[in-house]
């Protein structure tokens, strides 16, 4: 991602946005919340980061794609059964995810 200076995060869930920003807690999806918070911190340290609400199922191409990926992840229970992540510090997981961005 050389040359990229800013990233826009389009979200359709104010709750998910608030959980990622740490302004609200999630008692149900704790691992997902911790990963989202750590990833948001890591991204804001490297880029100008902008958030923008979009209407869910409103025709936003990337939001629709995110919905497809989220449904697939939920179907395969990617976060609930991710033994490779459990017990690993969240910042280590995000560091691994962001290595190509360095």
Buried (B, 14 or more C-beta within 10 A) or exposed (E): EEEEEEBEBBBBEEEBBBBBEEEEEBEEBEBBBBBBBBBBBBBEEBBEBEEEEBEEEEEBEEBBEBBEEEEEBEEEEBBEEBEEBEEEEBEEBBEEBBEEEE
